Amino acid sequence: MMAARKLDRRHVHGLCLVLGGLGLLAVGYIHGEQNRWLLVGALALGGIAWASILSMPYAILAGALPPQRMGVYMGIFNFFIVLPEIIAALTFGWLVEHVLHGNLVHAVMAGGGFMLVAALLTQWVHPSPVNVSSSR
């Protein structure tokens, strides 16, 4: 409970992304049948990041928006989530085949690296509380 009071949303999200990034990077280094529980642990760290990804960006944004314009800004925000997903869906297969030579483990590890970059970039987000009386 004390940690929750000391950490703001961007720090919590950044920590979750670091854990997930390290977990996905670890996938490339875990080999053999005897290490299957290590793999489960690494993927559980990815699950922590996924849980944060589904909620924290919205919570960070909601803390910086005027309540009467929340719907508009959330709609715009969703557009900037969906557009990269569409681009990834159209191009990632080619990238895995030609750049990563079909190695899906390298694709997972690249995702871990990008999560670490996202954790760093999240720290530059400075949500400011909105003064409700002057937010017209």
C-alpha positions as CSV (number, residue, x, y, z in Angstrom):
1,M,0.0,0.0,0.0
2,M,2.9,2.4,0.8
3,A,4.4,1.8,-2.6
4,A,1.1,2.7,-4.4
5,R,1.2,6.1,-2.6
6,K,4.8,6.7,-3.7
7,L,4.5,5.7,-7.4
8,D,2.3,7.5,-9.9
9,R,0.6,5.8,-12.8
10,R,3.5,6.3,-15.3
11,H,6.0,4.7,-12.9
12,V,3.7,1.7,-12.2
13,H,3.2,1.3,-16.0
14,G,6.9,1.7,-16.7
15,L,7.7,-1.0,-14.0
16,C,5.2,-3.4,-15.6
17,L,6.6,-2.8,-19.0
18,V,10.2,-3.4,-17.7
19,L,9.1,-6.7,-16.2
20,G,7.3,-7.7,-19.4
21,G,10.2,-6.7,-21.5
22,L,12.7,-8.7,-19.4
23,G,10.3,-11.7,-19.5
24,L,10.0,-11.6,-23.3
25,L,13.8,-11.2,-23.7
26,A,14.4,-14.1,-21.4
27,V,12.3,-16.4,-23.8
28,G,15.3,-16.5,-26.2
29,Y,17.6,-17.7,-23.5
30,I,15.5,-20.5,-21.9
31,H,16.1,-23.9,-23.5
32,G,15.4,-27.5,-22.7
33,E,12.6,-29.4,-21.1
34,Q,14.0,-28.9,-17.6
35,N,13.5,-25.2,-17.9
36,R,9.9,-25.2,-18.8
37,W,8.9,-23.5,-15.5
38,L,11.4,-20.7,-16.2
39,L,9.6,-20.2,-19.5
40,V,6.2,-20.1,-17.7
41,G,7.7,-17.5,-15.3
42,A,9.1,-15.4,-18.2
43,L,5.7,-15.4,-19.9
44,A,4.0,-14.6,-16.7
45,L,6.1,-11.4,-16.6
46,G,4.8,-10.7,-20.1
47,G,1.3,-11.1,-18.7
48,I,2.0,-8.5,-16.1
49,A,2.9,-6.1,-18.8
50,W,-0.2,-7.1,-20.9
51,A,-2.5,-6.3,-17.9
52,S,-0.9,-2.9,-17.6
53,I,-1.0,-2.2,-21.3
54,L,-4.8,-2.9,-21.3
55,S,-5.5,-0.3,-18.6
56,M,-2.8,2.1,-17.5
57,P,-2.4,4.2,-20.7
58,Y,-6.1,5.0,-20.4
59,A,-5.8,5.8,-16.7
60,I,-2.7,8.1,-17.4
61,L,-4.7,9.9,-20.2
62,A,-7.8,10.2,-18.1
63,G,-5.9,11.9,-15.4
64,A,-4.9,14.7,-17.8
65,L,-8.2,15.3,-19.6
66,P,-11.1,17.7,-18.9
67,P,-14.1,15.5,-18.0
68,Q,-16.5,17.1,-20.5
69,R,-14.0,16.3,-23.4
70,M,-13.0,12.8,-22.2
71,G,-15.0,11.0,-24.9
72,V,-13.4,12.9,-27.8
73,Y,-9.9,12.6,-26.6
74,M,-10.3,8.9,-25.8
75,G,-11.6,8.3,-29.3
76,I,-8.6,10.0,-30.8
77,F,-6.3,8.1,-28.5
78,N,-7.9,4.8,-29.6
79,F,-7.3,5.8,-33.2
80,F,-3.6,6.0,-32.5
81,I,-3.7,2.6,-30.9
82,V,-5.6,0.9,-33.8
83,L,-3.6,2.5,-36.7
84,P,-0.2,0.9,-35.6
85,E,-2.0,-2.4,-35.0
86,I,-3.3,-2.3,-38.6
87,I,0.2,-1.4,-39.9
88,A,1.8,-4.2,-37.9
89,A,-0.8,-6.7,-39.1
90,L,0.0,-5.8,-42.7
91,T,3.8,-5.7,-42.4
92,F,5.0,-7.9,-39.5
93,G,4.7,-11.2,-41.4
94,W,7.1,-9.9,-44.1
95,L,9.4,-8.5,-41.4
96,V,9.6,-11.9,-39.6
97,E,10.2,-13.7,-42.8
98,H,12.8,-11.4,-44.4
99,V,14.4,-9.6,-41.5
100,L,14.2,-12.2,-38.7
101,H,14.5,-15.1,-41.1
102,G,11.3,-16.8,-39.9
103,N,12.6,-17.1,-36.3
104,L,9.5,-16.3,-34.1
105,V,11.6,-16.4,-30.9
106,H,13.5,-13.4,-32.3
107,A,10.1,-11.7,-32.9
108,V,9.2,-12.2,-29.2
109,M,12.6,-10.9,-28.1
110,A,12.1,-7.8,-30.3
111,G,8.8,-7.3,-28.6
112,G,10.7,-7.4,-25.2
113,G,13.1,-4.8,-26.5
114,F,10.4,-2.5,-27.6
115,M,8.7,-2.9,-24.2
116,L,11.8,-1.7,-22.6
117,V,11.9,1.3,-24.9
118,A,8.2,2.0,-24.1
119,A,9.0,1.9,-20.4
120,L,11.7,4.5,-20.9
121,L,9.4,6.7,-23.0
122,T,6.6,6.4,-20.5
123,Q,8.7,8.3,-18.0
124,W,8.5,11.4,-20.2
125,V,4.7,11.5,-19.9
126,H,3.7,14.2,-17.4
127,P,0.0,14.1,-16.9
128,S,-1.2,17.3,-15.3
129,P,-4.3,17.6,-13.2
130,V,-7.0,19.5,-15.0
131,N,-8.7,22.4,-13.3
132,V,-12.3,21.5,-13.8
133,S,-13.6,25.1,-13.3
134,S,-11.4,26.5,-16.1
135,S,-11.4,23.6,-18.6
136,R,-13.8,25.0,-21.1
